Amino acid sequence: MGRAWASAPAKIILFGEHAVVYHRPAIAMPVSQVKATAVAAPGRPDTGIVIHAETIGRQYLLDAAPPEEPLAYTCRSVLRRLKVTQEPDVTLSVRSEIPIASGLGSGAATAAAAAKALARWLGWELSPAQVSAIVYETEKIHHGTPSGIDNTVVAYECPLWFQREQPIEIFQVGIPLSFLIADSGQSSPTRHTVGDVRQRWTENPARYEALFDGVARIVHAAREALEQGDLTRVGKLMVENHALLVEMGVSAPINDALVEAALSAGALGAKLSGGGRGGNNVILVEPRHAQRITEALYAAGARRVLKSTLTT
């Protein structure tokens, strides 16, 4: 049997992070400029599945991996779902261009690529819904209580309106949107910020429910603005969403500095994206101003700036 290859994109949340964990809606989109890839190839006889996590320089046998190891968990989930009882002799090599612990969905994308590659090598093509379900279980290892948005976006690979326990909606926009994604260079595992917000919510539920409701109102308004192609309104709503994330305690000085630098340089809107306390900011720009804003972001401390476009 030959090789099987698969990939999965990064993702950003345009609106609604953290509140989405508490059943409010969110809008997210894939970022195809950076991806995780996986290749499944024939392995040595009687070795079973060998996982080669190239990005972190680890190689190990599936049989020897602990239950909570994410890639091993993903592989076991695929075998269970496909009802494969005899572990195949295959080497699964996984690598990712996506920065880890930065709000871009690196764990979800890596798991999605691995699941698809292994299934293809076994002769199966997983549907987006199947990939999403497998990755969601893996996401629990990364994030504890994930919203489900990362696994959904990287599995379906298109802009989505997402709300827990509600049907997935493919999201359409009225005009192409140009974004910059500014990497702060500060890693911040999402499960930590999600856990901190949950603790604060437990201690002061009225305040945090009000914050989550405020985010939900912004997300609904943003959907209308995106469908109408009202870029000015979208940008203002991004800034409002960031302010509520600051109130939740999930921003950091670098996130706030990047927002201020982007807006001062002419961005239409800017906010942190994902878990916060570092990670990435997403900035809505007019293409003609993108270079000037990029330079301002680097001057404010960004380690890397990616360009991304959301089309109609």
Backbone as CSV, one residue per row, in Angstrom:
resi,resn,N_x,N_y,N_z,CA_x,CA_y,CA_z,C_x,C_y,C_z
1,MET,0.843,-1.191,0.000,0.000,0.000,0.000,0.882,1.245,0.000
2,GLY,0.472,2.266,-0.767,1.276,3.471,-0.883,1.040,4.445,0.260
3,ARG,1.369,5.707,-0.006,1.229,6.744,1.012,-0.141,7.410,0.921
4,ALA,-0.560,7.987,2.034,-1.787,8.784,2.074,-1.449,10.110,2.746
5,TRP,-1.890,11.189,2.140,-1.537,12.540,2.603,-2.809,13.305,2.956
6,ALA,-2.733,14.172,3.964,-3.865,15.028,4.321,-3.345,16.294,4.989
7,SER,-4.165,17.320,4.962,-3.807,18.576,5.623,-5.046,19.163,6.285
8,ALA,-4.814,20.135,7.151,-5.904,20.876,7.789,-5.395,22.284,8.076
9,PRO,-6.250,23.293,7.923,-5.808,24.679,8.077,-5.811,25.138,9.526
10,ALA,-5.139,26.262,9.747,-5.288,26.978,11.008,-6.656,27.642,11.033
11,LYS,-6.974,28.291,12.137,-8.251,29.001,12.227,-8.077,30.251,13.075
12,ILE,-8.960,31.195,12.843,-9.071,32.338,13.742,-10.539,32.524,14.114
13,ILE,-10.764,33.070,15.279,-12.113,33.446,15.682,-12.272,34.941,15.446
14,LEU,-13.235,35.289,14.616,-13.482,36.705,14.346,-14.244,37.358,15.489
15,PHE,-15.213,36.624,16.009,-16.033,37.147,17.106,-16.469,35.992,18.001
16,GLY,-16.504,36.235,19.308,-17.200,35.336,20.203,-16.390,34.383,21.044
17,GLU,-15.025,34.450,21.011,-14.257,33.514,21.814,-14.598,33.656,23.295
18,HIS,-14.408,32.585,24.033,-14.726,32.444,25.458,-16.236,32.417,25.714
19,ALA,-16.980,33.392,25.225,-18.435,33.340,25.400,-19.027,32.114,24.705
20,VAL,-18.385,31.653,23.629,-18.894,30.502,22.887,-18.913,29.240,23.748
21,VAL,-18.031,29.171,24.733,-18.018,28.020,25.640,-19.323,27.952,26.435
22,TYR,-19.964,29.118,26.609,-21.174,29.222,27.420,-22.410,29.392,26.531
23,HIS,-22.376,28.722,25.385,-23.525,28.587,24.486,-23.921,29.875,23.780
24,ARG,-23.019,30.835,23.704,-23.249,31.988,22.849,-22.633,31.722,21.474
25,PRO,-23.073,32.443,20.440,-22.564,32.172,19.093,-21.172,32.763,18.873
26,ALA,-20.516,32.257,17.848,-19.206,32.779,17.445,-19.080,32.663,15.937
27,ILE,-18.214,33.480,15.391,-17.906,33.444,13.964,-16.421,33.135,13.829
28,ALA,-16.111,32.130,13.025,-14.719,31.716,12.842,-14.454,31.439,11.378
29,MET,-13.177,31.446,11.006,-12.800,31.181,9.627,-11.485,30.427,9.576
30,PRO,-11.289,29.624,8.517,-10.008,28.945,8.366,-8.940,29.903,7.857
31,VAL,-7.702,29.583,8.149,-6.554,30.350,7.656,-5.690,29.384,6.860
32,SER,-5.881,29.381,5.556,-5.229,28.367,4.719,-3.753,28.647,4.477
33,GLN,-3.291,29.845,4.870,-1.879,30.180,4.645,-0.947,29.330,5.493
34,VAL,-1.420,28.834,6.621,-0.604,27.957,7.464,-1.418,26.702,7.767
35,LYS,-0.748,25.533,7.715,-1.460,24.266,7.829,-0.685,23.252,8.646
36,ALA,-1.410,22.235,9.058,-0.800,21.006,9.563,-0.946,19.956,8.471
37,THR,0.070,19.126,8.310,0.024,18.075,7.305,0.400,16.743,7.947
38,ALA,-0.103,15.665,7.360,0.211,14.328,7.853,0.358,13.378,6.673
39,VAL,1.306,12.470,6.795,1.544,11.454,5.763,1.567,10.089,6.444
40,ALA,0.735,9.183,5.940,0.731,7.803,6.415,1.407,6.935,5.363
41,ALA,2.391,6.130,5.786,3.155,5.299,4.864,3.349,3.908,5.470
42,PRO,3.581,2.908,4.624,3.778,1.557,5.157,4.933,1.515,6.163
43,GLY,4.709,0.822,7.264,5.735,0.680,8.293,6.360,-0.707,8.255
44,ARG,7.281,-0.939,9.156,7.911,-2.254,9.235,6.920,-3.282,9.764
45,PRO,6.995,-4.506,9.300,6.058,-5.544,9.758,6.095,-5.705,11.271
46,ASP,4.917,-5.872,11.818,4.736,-6.186,13.239,5.172,-5.063,14.182
47,THR,5.198,-3.835,13.681,5.530,-2.707,14.566,4.285,-1.929,14.988
48,GLY,3.170,-2.127,14.294,1.980,-1.348,14.575,2.130,0.082,14.062
49,ILE,1.423,0.993,14.685,1.465,2.394,14.256,2.618,3.105,14.956
50,VAL,3.482,3.711,14.142,4.576,4.534,14.654,4.220,5.990,14.357
51,ILE,4.163,6.805,15.382,3.813,8.215,15.237,5.085,9.051,15.277
52,HIS,5.280,9.834,14.242,6.444,10.717,14.158,5.944,12.157,14.178
53,ALA,6.009,12.785,15.333,5.602,14.183,15.474,6.801,15.060,15.123
54,GLU,6.926,15.388,13.848,8.140,16.041,13.343,8.353,17.421,13.952
55,THR,7.276,18.153,14.193,7.408,19.528,14.675,8.093,19.595,16.031
56,ILE,7.822,18.603,16.884,8.420,18.607,18.223,9.515,17.559,18.365
57,GLY,9.862,16.892,17.266,10.984,15.962,17.277,10.766,14.714,18.104
58,ARG,9.542,14.183,18.103,9.245,12.969,18.874,8.788,11.850,17.953
59,GLN,9.192,10.623,18.302,8.721,9.445,17.588,8.441,8.346,18.606
60,TYR,7.300,7.693,18.482,6.931,6.695,19.475,5.913,5.721,18.883
61,LEU,5.820,4.550,19.515,4.837,3.549,19.135,3.482,3.892,19.739
62,LEU,2.435,3.652,18.982,1.095,3.891,19.502,0.858,3.065,20.764
63,ASP,1.287,1.828,20.752,1.071,0.946,21.910,1.744,1.462,23.175
64,ALA,2.840,2.222,23.005,3.595,2.690,24.175,3.159,4.073,24.642
65,ALA,2.280,4.736,23.885,1.882,6.103,24.225,0.822,6.098,25.320
66,PRO,0.894,7.044,26.247,-0.126,7.130,27.297,-1.476,7.540,26.720
67,PRO,-2.566,7.254,27.419,-3.904,7.547,26.900,-4.129,9.019,26.569
68,GLU,-3.453,9.924,27.310,-3.712,11.345,27.118,-2.820,11.996,26.060
69,GLU,-1.984,11.219,25.389,-1.148,11.792,24.331,-2.055,12.093,23.134
70,PRO,-2.128,13.371,22.692,-3.158,13.751,21.712,-3.131,12.984,20.393
71,LEU,-1.969,12.857,19.754,-1.936,12.164,18.465,-2.263,10.683,18.622
72,ALA,-1.780,10.091,19.694,-2.105,8.685,19.943,-3.606,8.531,20.171
73,TYR,-4.180,9.444,20.927,-5.622,9.399,21.181,-6.393,9.517,19.866
74,THR,-5.935,10.418,18.995,-6.585,10.586,17.693,-6.528,9.297,16.881
75,CYS,-5.364,8.660,16.841,-5.220,7.412,16.083,-6.142,6.326,16.631
76,ARG,-6.206,6.199,17.935,-7.089,5.195,18.533,-8.552,5.493,18.214
77,SER,-8.900,6.776,18.183,-10.278,7.150,17.849,-10.620,6.759,16.418
78,VAL,-9.678,6.953,15.506,-9.904,6.559,14.105,-10.095,5.050,13.999
79,LEU,-9.232,4.291,14.653,-9.347,2.827,14.595,-10.689,2.360,15.159
80,ARG,-11.121,2.964,16.252,-12.418,2.589,16.834,-13.564,2.929,15.898
81,ARG,-13.520,4.128,15.335,-14.614,4.571,14.469,-14.712,3.701,13.221
82,LEU,-13.579,3.270,12.689,-13.571,2.437,11.478,-13.651,0.954,11.800
83,LYS,-13.758,0.650,13.096,-13.869,-0.743,13.551,-12.690,-1.607,13.072
84,VAL,-11.506,-1.018,13.161,-10.267,-1.730,12.820,-9.743,-2.372,14.102
85,THR,-9.754,-3.667,14.161,-9.349,-4.378,15.380,-7.887,-4.789,15.357
86,GLN,-7.298,-4.930,14.163,-5.887,-5.300,14.040,-5.084,-4.040,13.730
87,GLU,-4.232,-3.634,14.661,-3.467,-2.410,14.445,-2.576,-2.551,13.214
88,PRO,-2.694,-1.643,12.252,-1.899,-1.756,11.024,-0.445,-1.347,11.250
89,ASP,0.425,-1.815,10.361,1.835,-1.416,10.392,1.991,-0.177,9.513
90,VAL,1.992,0.976,10.125,2.022,2.230,9.382,2.808,3.269,10.169
91,THR,3.556,4.085,9.453,4.233,5.229,10.054,3.447,6.483,9.719
92,LEU,3.024,7.209,10.747,2.254,8.431,10.567,3.141,9.614,10.939
93,SER,3.517,10.387,9.923,4.392,11.552,10.138,3.549,12.822,10.087
94,VAL,3.639,13.623,11.150,2.807,14.819,11.278,3.699,16.032,11.514
95,ARG,3.426,17.088,10.782,4.144,18.344,11.018,3.175,19.508,10.897
96,SER,3.535,20.631,11.506,2.643,21.781,11.485,3.428,23.072,11.333
97,GLU,2.881,23.965,10.505,3.420,25.324,10.373,2.743,26.279,11.357
98,ILE,1.747,25.795,12.072,0.910,26.649,12.909,1.564,26.829,14.276
99,PRO,1.774,28.056,14.719,2.353,28.267,16.052,1.517,27.601,17.137
100,ILE,2.198,26.972,18.092,1.517,26.266,19.170,1.078,27.252,20.246
101,ALA,-0.074,26.964,20.842,-0.615,27.767,21.963,-0.716,29.242,21.614
102,SER,-1.274,29.520,20.427,-1.369,30.907,19.990,-2.756,31.282,19.492
103,GLY,-3.742,30.421,19.718,-5.101,30.743,19.314,-5.429,30.444,17.878
104,LEU,-4.534,29.749,17.169,-4.764,29.433,15.759,-5.231,28.002,15.537
105,GLY,-5.534,27.282,16.602,-6.076,25.940,16.442,-5.057,24.899,16.044
106,SER,-3.820,25.027,16.529,-2.765,24.097,16.110,-3.089,22.660,16.504
107,GLY,-3.598,22.463,17.721,-3.915,21.104,18.160,-5.006,20.477,17.329
108,ALA,-6.049,21.245,17.026,-7.159,20.733,16.224,-6.709,20.417,14.802
109,ALA,-5.919,21.295,14.208,-5.464,21.066,12.840,-4.555,19.850,12.746
110,THR,-3.666,19.679,13.713,-2.770,18.521,13.717,-3.565,17.226,13.846
111,ALA,-4.543,17.225,14.745,-5.369,16.031,14.924,-6.187,15.740,13.667
112,ALA,-6.727,16.772,13.034,-7.531,16.576,11.828,-6.699,16.004,10.690
113,ALA,-5.508,16.552,10.499,-4.642,16.042,9.437,-4.269,14.590,9.697
114,ALA,-3.927,14.273,10.950,-3.548,12.900,11.296,-4.703,11.941,11.089
115,ALA,-5.896,12.326,11.529,-7.066,11.451,11.395,-7.377,11.174,9.931
116,LYS,-7.349,12.200,9.097,-7.675,12.015,7.682,-6.633,11.163,6.972
117,ALA,-5.351,11.404,7.283,-4.290,10.634,6.621,-4.361,9.159,7.004
118,LEU,-4.546,8.866,8.283,-4.623,7.477,8.719,-5.839,6.782,8.110
119,ALA,-6.988,7.461,8.117,-8.196,6.868,7.537,-8.010,6.606,6.049
120,ARG,-7.407,7.536,5.327,-7.181,7.337,3.892,-6.255,6.164,3.635
121,TRP,-5.234,6.022,4.469,-4.317,4.891,4.299,-5.055,3.573,4.507
122,LEU,-6.065,3.604,5.377,-6.876,2.411,5.637,-7.993,2.230,4.610
123,GLY,-8.091,3.160,3.662,-9.075,3.028,2.591,-10.400,3.714,2.847
124,TRP,-10.435,4.642,3.817,-11.665,5.342,4.160,-11.486,6.845,3.969
125,GLU,-12.562,7.507,3.555,-12.578,8.960,3.465,-13.552,9.474,4.520
126,LEU,-13.017,10.059,5.578,-13.870,10.580,6.635,-14.624,11.825,6.168
127,SER,-15.882,11.939,6.546,-16.647,13.145,6.252,-16.198,14.265,7.191
128,PRO,-16.477,15.534,6.843,-16.146,16.614,7.776,-16.764,16.416,9.157
129,ALA,-17.995,15.899,9.200,-18.637,15.673,10.499,-17.883,14.615,11.301
130,GLN,-17.408,13.575,10.643,-16.644,12.537,11.344,-15.307,13.077,11.839
131,VAL,-14.623,13.852,10.987,-13.354,14.458,11.397,-13.578,15.366,12.601
132,SER,-14.628,16.179,12.541,-14.916,17.101,13.632,-15.167,16.357,14.936
133,ALA,-15.913,15.267,14.869,-16.219,14.498,16.080,-14.961,13.883,16.687
134,ILE,-14.094,13.343,15.834,-12.845,12.745,16.316,-11.961,13.815,16.955
135,VAL,-11.826,14.932,16.280,-10.946,15.994,16.771,-11.502,16.621,18.044
136,TYR,-12.814,16.717,18.151,-13.403,17.278,19.371,-12.987,16.482,20.603
137,GLU,-12.973,15.164,20.488,-12.550,14.337,21.614,-11.085,14.595,21.955
138,THR,-10.251,14.767,20.934,-8.842,15.089,21.169,-8.689,16.473,21.799
139,GLU,-9.548,17.407,21.380,-9.489,18.766,21.915,-9.713,18.811,23.427
140,LYS,-10.433,17.851,23.958,-10.649,17.820,25.405,-9.325,17.652,26.147
141,ILE,-8.369,16.976,25.525,-7.046,16.830,26.137,-6.334,18.176,26.167
142,HIS,-6.447,18.927,25.068,-5.765,20.220,24.969,-6.415,21.284,25.857
143,HIS,-7.760,21.325,25.875,-8.459,22.483,26.424,-9.368,22.184,27.612
144,GLY,-9.555,20.937,27.957,-10.407,20.618,29.098,-11.882,20.674,28.749
145,THR,-12.412,21.875,28.534,-13.814,22.051,28.152,-13.883,22.870,26.868
146,PRO,-13.536,22.280,25.731,-13.513,23.043,24.483,-14.908,23.438,24.035
147,SER,-14.986,24.536,23.297,-16.266,24.990,22.771,-16.739,24.122,21.620
148,GLY,-15.803,23.529,20.888,-16.133,22.782,19.686,-15.895,23.571,18.417
149,ILE,-15.496,24.824,18.555,-15.360,25.661,17.363,-14.102,25.314,16.561
150,ASP,-13.001,25.008,17.243,-11.757,24.719,16.511,-11.918,23.484,15.640
151,ASN,-12.400,22.396,16.226,-12.543,21.162,15.461,-13.523,21.330,14.307
152,THR,-14.564,22.153,14.498,-15.557,22.354,13.443,-14.967,23.108,12.259
153,VAL,-14.247,24.189,12.542,-13.691,25.003,11.455,-12.622,24.239,10.674
154,VAL,-11.704,23.550,11.378,-10.631,22.873,10.650,-11.153,21.660,9.896
155,ALA,-12.268,21.084,10.342,-12.843,19.933,9.644,-13.605,20.359,8.393
156,TYR,-14.371,21.433,8.493,-15.185,21.871,7.357,-14.429,22.818,6.424
157,GLU,-13.385,23.451,6.929,-12.499,24.315,6.127,-13.245,25.421,5.395
158,CYS,-14.145,26.073,6.114,-14.859,27.207,5.540,-15.343,28.093,6.679
159,PRO,-15.680,29.355,6.387,-16.172,30.237,7.449,-17.468,29.687,8.037
160,LEU,-17.586,29.773,9.347,-18.727,29.175,10.023,-19.323,30.090,11.090
161,TRP,-20.645,29.980,11.223,-21.375,30.489,12.374,-21.555,29.287,13.284
162,PHE,-21.078,29.417,14.511,-21.054,28.260,15.402,-21.714,28.588,16.728
163,GLN,-22.547,27.654,17.195,-23.115,27.746,18.529,-23.300,26.325,19.053
164,ARG,-22.847,26.089,20.257,-22.894,24.741,20.804,-24.317,24.199,20.807
165,GLU,-24.409,22.914,20.416,-25.677,22.188,20.397,-26.674,22.779,19.408
166,GLN,-26.172,23.542,18.434,-27.002,24.079,17.361,-26.435,23.606,16.025
167,PRO,-27.265,23.529,14.982,-26.748,23.122,13.673,-25.650,24.064,13.187
168,ILE,-24.650,23.493,12.535,-23.565,24.283,11.954,-24.098,25.063,10.758
169,GLU,-23.679,26.315,10.635,-24.089,27.124,9.494,-22.858,27.598,8.724
170,ILE,-22.826,27.315,7.426,-21.787,27.881,6.572,-22.035,29.381,6.488
171,PHE,-21.002,30.140,6.740,-21.172,31.590,6.848,-20.749,32.286,5.562
172,GLN,-21.604,33.163,5.062,-21.330,33.903,3.832,-21.128,35.383,4.145
173,VAL,-20.243,36.019,3.414,-20.002,37.453,3.590,-20.357,38.182,2.316
174,GLY,-20.701,39.473,2.477,-21.160,40.240,1.335,-20.056,40.865,0.515
175,ILE,-18.832,40.835,1.036,-17.700,41.463,0.348,-16.423,40.774,0.827
176,PRO,-15.413,40.620,-0.033,-14.155,40.019,0.448,-13.551,40.845,1.586
177,LEU,-13.002,40.150,2.560,-12.400,40.796,3.722,-10.913,40.482,3.770
178,SER,-10.109,41.483,4.081,-8.667,41.298,4.205,-8.267,41.445,5.669
179,PHE,-7.538,40.455,6.145,-7.110,40.439,7.533,-5.600,40.328,7.642
180,LEU,-5.066,40.836,8.740,-3.719,40.534,9.177,-3.844,39.753,10.476
181,ILE,-2.991,38.777,10.650,-2.972,37.995,11.878,-1.607,38.201,12.512
182,ALA,-1.596,38.863,13.652,-0.348,39.262,14.296,-0.045,38.322,15.456
183,ASP,1.036,37.596,15.342,1.485,36.674,16.381,2.260,37.470,17.431
184,SER,1.781,37.421,18.678,2.425,38.176,19.743,3.753,37.573,20.172
185,GLY,3.965,36.305,19.838,5.168,35.617,20.290,5.067,35.075,21.700
186,GLN,3.931,35.304,22.350,3.714,34.820,23.715,2.735,33.651,23.682
187,SER,3.227,32.456,24.007,2.367,31.283,24.037,1.444,31.336,25.244
188,SER,0.216,30.893,25.041,-0.758,30.886,26.126,-1.751,29.756,25.865
189,PRO,-1.546,28.590,26.469,-2.452,27.462,26.230,-3.904,27.827,26.519
190,THR,-4.770,27.530,25.570,-6.171,27.904,25.697,-6.830,27.299,26.925
191,ARG,-6.428,26.076,27.281,-7.097,25.446,28.418,-6.884,26.247,29.707
192,HIS,-5.755,26.982,29.794,-5.508,27.792,30.986,-6.461,28.983,31.059
193,THR,-6.606,29.699,29.952,-7.501,30.862,29.967,-8.956,30.427,30.075
194,VAL,-9.322,29.337,29.399,-10.689,28.821,29.532,-10.968,28.444,30.985
195,GLY,-9.999,27.793,31.622,-10.163,27.409,33.021,-10.272,28.602,33.939
196,ASP,-9.472,29.639,33.676,-9.531,30.845,34.508,-10.876,31.550,34.372
197,VAL,-11.381,31.629,33.131,-12.689,32.255,32.926,-13.771,31.450,33.636
198,ARG,-13.687,30.140,33.568,-14.677,29.306,34.257,-14.639,29.551,35.772
199,GLN,-13.430,29.690,36.312,-13.316,29.963,37.747,-13.946,31.308,38.102
200,ARG,-13.685,32.321,37.284,-14.248,33.646,37.547,-15.772,33.633,37.374
201,TRP,-16.242,32.901,36.387,-17.681,32.760,36.178,-18.339,32.091,37.383
202,THR,-17.677,31.073,37.925,-18.203,30.385,39.105,-18.287,31.328,40.299
203,GLU,-17.275,32.196,40.431,-17.233,33.113,41.570,-18.178,34.300,41.405
204,ASN,-18.431,34.705,40.161,-19.274,35.880,39.917,-20.116,35.633,38.656
205,PRO,-21.084,34.717,38.735,-21.829,34.333,37.538,-22.619,35.479,36.911
206,ALA,-23.187,36.361,37.707,-23.998,37.441,37.142,-23.152,38.345,36.249
207,ARG,-21.970,38.701,36.723,-21.107,39.584,35.943,-20.674,38.927,34.643
208,TYR,-20.276,37.662,34.720,-19.764,37.007,33.516,-20.871,36.633,32.538
209,GLU,-22.061,36.310,33.056,-23.187,36.089,32.147,-23.511,37.367,31.389
210,ALA,-23.406,38.503,32.068,-23.646,39.785,31.395,-22.589,40.049,30.328
211,LEU,-21.329,39.716,30.625,-20.268,39.870,29.629,-20.516,38.963,28.427
212,PHE,-20.903,37.724,28.692,-21.166,36.784,27.598,-22.359,37.244,26.753
213,ASP,-23.376,37.797,27.413,-24.516,38.323,26.663,-24.094,39.502,25.788
214,GLY,-23.196,40.342,26.311,-22.693,41.445,25.517,-21.948,40.968,24.281
215,VAL,-21.149,39.926,24.447,-20.445,39.344,23.298,-21.448,38.800,22.292
216,ALA,-22.476,38.114,22.782,-23.477,37.536,21.878,-24.151,38.617,21.035
217,ARG,-24.470,39.752,21.640,-25.085,40.844,20.874,-24.137,41.328,19.779
218,ILE,-22.852,41.410,20.106,-21.864,41.831,19.110,-21.778,40.821,17.973
219,VAL,-21.796,39.542,18.300,-21.684,38.509,17.267,-22.873,38.572,16.311
220,HIS,-24.073,38.737,16.850,-25.249,38.843,15.973,-25.158,40.082,15.081
221,ALA,-24.726,41.204,15.653,-24.574,42.416,14.852,-23.489,42.241,13.803
222,ALA,-22.426,41.526,14.153,-21.330,41.299,13.210,-21.783,40.446,12.037
223,ARG,-22.621,39.462,12.307,-23.116,38.638,11.201,-23.883,39.495,10.199
224,GLU,-24.738,40.352,10.707,-25.501,41.235,9.822,-24.565,42.148,9.037
225,ALA,-23.569,42.716,9.705,-22.636,43.621,9.032,-21.807,42.880,7.980
226,LEU,-21.383,41.651,8.298,-20.612,40.872,7.336,-21.445,40.514,6.121
227,GLU,-22.690,40.121,6.341,-23.563,39.775,5.216,-23.841,40.986,4.331
228,GLN,-23.880,42.166,4.938,-24.141,43.393,4.183,-22.870,44.009,3.603
229,GLY,-21.704,43.471,3.998,-20.444,44.016,3.507,-20.096,45.361,4.107
230,ASP,-20.563,45.616,5.331,-20.312,46.890,6.010,-19.015,46.775,6.805
231,LEU,-17.891,47.061,6.153,-16.588,46.869,6.776,-16.367,47.803,7.968
232,THR,-16.851,49.016,7.876,-16.678,49.954,8.981,-17.357,49.437,10.234
233,ARG,-18.554,48.936,10.076,-19.290,48.385,11.221,-18.605,47.139,11.767
234,VAL,-18.115,46.271,10.882,-17.411,45.071,11.328,-16.202,45.457,12.181
235,GLY,-15.446,46.449,11.716,-14.264,46.883,12.442,-14.604,47.420,13.830
236,LYS,-15.644,48.241,13.930,-16.042,48.790,15.228,-16.479,47.678,16.182
237,LEU,-17.164,46.688,15.653,-17.613,45.577,16.487,-16.436,44.737,16.986
238,MET,-15.391,44.625,16.172,-14.188,43.928,16.621,-13.578,44.624,17.833
239,VAL,-13.514,45.938,17.769,-12.955,46.709,18.888,-13.823,46.538,20.138
240,GLU,-15.140,46.541,19.963,-16.043,46.339,21.102,-15.865,44.943,21.694
241,ASN,-15.703,43.942,20.836,-15.493,42.581,21.314,-14.194,42.487,22.106
242,HIS,-13.145,43.156,21.624,-11.878,43.138,22.359,-12.038,43.754,23.741
243,ALA,-12.793,44.835,23.828,-12.986,45.495,25.126,-13.644,44.544,26.130
244,LEU,-14.584,43.733,25.679,-15.229,42.781,26.576,-14.272,41.654,26.966
245,LEU,-13.403,41.266,26.067,-12.395,40.260,26.400,-11.412,40.804,27.442
246,VAL,-11.108,42.085,27.351,-10.277,42.713,28.375,-10.986,42.624,29.732
247,GLU,-12.280,42.912,29.747,-13.045,42.838,31.000,-13.079,41.414,31.560
248,MET,-13.070,40.423,30.679,-13.054,39.026,31.132,-11.712,38.634,31.741
249,GLY,-10.679,39.436,31.499,-9.359,39.137,32.031,-8.528,38.229,31.157
250,VAL,-8.836,38.162,29.857,-8.090,37.243,28.986,-7.175,37.967,28.002
251,SER,-7.120,39.286,28.090,-6.164,39.999,27.259,-4.832,40.087,27.997
252,ALA,-3.852,40.672,27.343,-2.520,40.875,27.915,-1.981,42.179,27.348
253,PRO,-0.972,42.777,27.993,-0.434,44.032,27.467,-0.045,43.964,25.997
254,ILE,0.509,42.842,25.545,0.915,42.738,24.144,-0.301,42.740,23.224
255,ASN,-1.392,42.072,23.634,-2.612,42.104,22.820,-3.142,43.516,22.688
256,ASP,-3.184,44.233,23.816,-3.701,45.594,23.801,-2.796,46.518,22.988
257,ALA,-1.477,46.308,23.081,-0.537,47.135,22.323,-0.702,46.917,20.828
258,LEU,-0.924,45.668,20.420,-1.101,45.381,18.995,-2.411,45.961,18.475
259,VAL,-3.466,45.905,19.299,-4.733,46.526,18.904,-4.541,48.019,18.708
260,GLU,-3.904,48.674,19.661,-3.705,50.122,19.580,-2.839,50.498,18.379
261,ALA,-1.774,49.733,18.156,-0.888,50.036,17.027,-1.620,49.892,15.695
262,ALA,-2.420,48.842,15.576,-3.150,48.611,14.329,-4.158,49.721,14.066
263,LEU,-4.913,50.091,15.079,-5.923,51.135,14.901,-5.273,52.489,14.603
264,SER,-4.168,52.765,15.273,-3.472,54.036,15.036,-2.916,54.118,13.619
265,ALA,-2.596,52.957,13.044,-2.045,52.928,11.684,-3.120,52.852,10.614
266,GLY,-4.388,52.850,11.025,-5.463,52.905,10.042,-6.271,51.643,9.856
267,ALA,-6.120,50.653,10.734,-6.919,49.434,10.624,-8.387,49.748,10.885
268,LEU,-9.249,49.005,10.237,-10.683,49.171,10.444,-11.127,48.596,11.788
269,GLY,-10.441,47.555,12.235,-10.777,46.920,13.498,-9.672,45.992,13.926
270,ALA,-9.631,45.665,15.218,-8.591,44.766,15.725,-9.043,44.198,17.062
271,LYS,-8.624,42.963,17.332,-8.957,42.306,18.592,-8.052,41.103,18.768
272,LEU,-7.968,40.614,20.003,-7.284,39.345,20.182,-8.154,38.249,19.577
273,SER,-7.554,37.120,19.259,-8.298,36.013,18.666,-7.896,34.724,19.358
274,GLY,-8.885,34.014,19.916,-8.587,32.751,20.570,-8.546,32.894,22.074
275,GLY,-7.650,32.131,22.697,-7.596,32.084,24.151,-7.181,33.380,24.795
276,GLY,-6.287,34.142,24.144,-5.839,35.408,24.689,-4.594,35.268,25.541
277,ARG,-4.284,36.347,26.287,-3.057,36.441,27.093,-1.830,36.116,26.238
278,GLY,-1.767,36.782,25.120,-0.739,36.496,24.123,-1.403,35.903,22.898
279,GLY,-0.758,34.922,22.313,-1.348,34.314,21.119,-1.407,35.305,19.975
280,ASN,-2.556,35.355,19.305,-2.675,36.170,18.103,-3.748,37.241,18.214
281,ASN,-3.546,38.303,17.453,-4.563,39.313,17.220,-4.994,39.224,15.764
282,VAL,-6.260,39.527,15.513,-6.755,39.588,14.141,-7.130,41.032,13.847
283,ILE,-6.713,41.500,12.673,-6.861,42.910,12.313,-7.537,42.997,10.950
284,LEU,-8.621,43.748,10.861,-9.327,43.978,9.604,-8.729,45.208,8.929
285,VAL,-8.330,45.046,7.669,-7.632,46.137,6.977,-8.195,46.341,5.578
286,GLU,-7.978,47.531,5.065,-8.131,47.763,3.632,-6.799,47.365,2.982
287,PRO,-6.838,46.602,1.901,-5.588,46.102,1.312,-4.546,47.189,1.057
288,ARG,-4.988,48.384,0.685,-4.026,49.448,0.367,-3.254,49.928,1.593
289,HIS,-3.775,49.632,2.791,-3.095,50.039,4.013,-2.371,48.884,4.708
290,ALA,-2.423,47.708,4.129,-1.923,46.512,4.815,-0.439,46.612,5.164
291,GLN,0.385,47.136,4.252,1.815,47.191,4.510,2.138,48.144,5.646
292,ARG,1.490,49.298,5.659,1.726,50.273,6.735,1.323,49.702,8.097
293,ILE,0.201,49.009,8.123,-0.275,48.433,9.379,0.625,47.282,9.808
294,THR,1.085,46.504,8.855,2.023,45.418,9.167,3.275,45.962,9.840
295,GLU,3.824,47.033,9.292,5.016,47.638,9.885,4.740,48.137,11.301
296,ALA,3.561,48.714,11.515,3.202,49.196,12.855,3.083,48.035,13.834
297,LEU,2.566,46.912,13.381,2.432,45.737,14.245,3.800,45.199,14.657
298,TYR,4.722,45.133,13.698,6.084,44.689,14.040,6.737,45.652,15.027
299,ALA,6.520,46.944,14.817,7.107,47.932,15.718,6.525,47.819,17.133
300,ALA,5.279,47.321,17.233,4.633,47.188,18.538,4.938,45.862,19.221
301,GLY,5.711,45.008,18.540,6.127,43.770,19.187,5.665,42.481,18.555
302,ALA,4.953,42.546,17.429,4.525,41.316,16.763,5.734,40.523,16.283
303,ARG,5.690,39.224,16.456,6.781,38.360,15.993,6.590,37.923,14.548
304,ARG,5.347,37.855,14.112,5.037,37.387,12.760,3.682,37.945,12.383
305,VAL,3.529,38.332,11.141,2.246,38.851,10.643,1.882,38.106,9.369
306,LEU,0.718,37.475,9.368,0.214,36.749,8.218,-0.916,37.539,7.554
307,LYS,-1.053,37.370,6.257,-2.174,37.953,5.540,-3.189,36.847,5.240
308,SER,-4.456,37.198,5.374,-5.505,36.227,5.094,-6.683,36.952,4.476
309,THR,-7.417,36.256,3.608,-8.569,36.852,2.942,-9.775,35.946,3.088
310,LEU,-10.899,36.534,3.448,-12.166,35.824,3.517,-12.978,36.283,2.312
311,THR,-13.294,35.348,1.402,-13.991,35.702,0.174,-15.472,35.383,0.301
312,THR,-16.238,35.915,-0.644,-17.668,35.692,-0.657,-17.985,34.298,-1.167
